[in-house]
Amino acid sequence: MKNLLLAFLLLSIVACNSPKKETTNPKPNIVFIFADDMTYSAINALGNNEIITPNLDRLVTHGTTFTNAYNMGAWNGAICAASRAMLLSGRSVWDVNKFRQNWINNKEFDKTWSKLMEGAGYDTYMTGKWHIDAKADSVFQNVKHIRPGMPGDAWEHSEQVAKFKAIEGTDTDPATLMPIGYNRPLSEQDTTWSPTDHKFGGFWEGGKHWSEVLKDDAVSFIEKAEKSENPFFMYLAFNAPHDPRQAPQEYLDKYPLENISLPKSWLPEYPFKDDMGCGPDLRDEALAPFPRTEYATKVHIKEYYAIITHLDAQIGKVLDRLEATGKMDNTYIIFTADHGLAIGKHGLIGKQSQFDHSIRAPFMILGPNIPENKKVTEDIYLQDAMATSLDLAGIEKPDYVFFNSFLDLAIGKQDKGNYSAIYNGYRDLQRMVRKDGFKLIIYPKIKKVLLFDLNNDPEEMNNIADNTEYSDKVKTLFNDLVQLQKDMNDPLDLTEIIQL
């Protein structure tokens, strides 16, 4: 017995004197949920009482919302491609337009968002819309169901543009060139297309709605991640609510037309649509008839709301599965979209404008130490999601990353935003600067200047650029825009076009 006691005493002494392993907090999991074509005002909890979004409302209630999150622009009509390239690379719009040639040549994948996370020990997962020049499986370790820029339809953009140009100066009606699903509805009797009919393909291609397929992929990823000790980074990119805006009938039934209101800024036709590149030869704008009608606009809004509510239901199931893992106390969720959408505002349907409805997206973050039900009004770029996730993961931001972490803004350590002004550029057709509650928009082709007082005119309906009281404001903002162009390596020289 004495020998046993002696042995136990010696073991206790050795154990007490053995060096203890240092305990460190594990790196947090990060889940990035990305919608497509979703405007900032399409969430019930953020003020839209007509739309049903209980699960996105959960993110608003239990997290922090950045109410002014912006995309930076694009070099062509596919705004989503530029937005995603900026997000994955960290580079600003004109720089990434040059940089993406490296991806085409199978180079520089190691500088992408996902590879930086992988290098820090993360398991990386991706499913859904891709639409950038890098190959998804060259960037993410685990990839499922890589989707194209949009669900397929009958539109051949380059051919369609050629057809439109061919009839210029003739009596041919452009509407006769539209495939099914476009230029509709022409009247209440127009039943040529249905968002629930699987024969039109689109989101129904393959038999199950693409949003539901992505939800299934995400749940499978989560179950796999649950068994791993490594932190995980998930990139869940829904195609919804991009057109063709298709949803099951039960979701369409939630939105009777009589309950849908027209936007305050609704117009039959935007007067500068052709000069800013938003005429009938732009695919997005060709979805509804010219001039716009109240009925057609409401039908498009109905379909938009229905596919968002269906998307919301899938997000809810992903959130439920994440909560079931028991890892939510060390998991951050970021939700945003690649840009907004007009869906009837200003007589426009698409996202190729400088109005907030098209360049501004919803943006919420939820996770440890992130304040609940908080709203941050400071301007950010939605591509700040990359830099913020690097910050959360303890990864030093590379010098080539233009965008910035908003973490200190979220938790209240920082009062002012990281940007003195927000810039946007679309092709050589539009430029914008947003600063100190004002927005200056320029259409270079016609030398048109617009100024909006966003505090008093949030719907951007009253152009005050020609009001002499604001002459100095126009000049100041123009100079700010020119400086931003230099900072962004913008190829368009506005000073050669406009003299103020």
WODAPE-V278587 format. One line per field, one symbol per residue. phi: phi as a letter, one per 30 degrees, with the letter a starting at -180 (. if undefined). A space follows every 50 residues. Layout:
BEGIN
phi->???
END
This chain:
BEGIN
phi->.dddddddddddddddcdddddcbdddddbcccbcbicddccbedcjcdd ccbddddedddcbcccdbcbdckacaddedddedddddcicdeddddddd dddechbiddcdeddddddcjddcbbajdcibdddedcccdbbbhdcdea edbddcedddddddddceiccddeddcdddjchbddadcdcdbbdcdddd iiddejjceeddddededdddddddddcdddbbccccdddcedddcaeed ddddbdedcccddecebdaddceddcibdddceedddcdcddcddddddd deddddddddeedddedddddddddicddbbcccbabdlcadhjdhiccc ccbcdeecccbdabbbleidedhccccddbcdddeddddddddicddddd dddbdcedddcidbccddbdaccbbbhccbbabbahibbccbcedchccb bbcddcbddhcbdcdcdedcedddddddddddddeddchddccdddcbcc
END
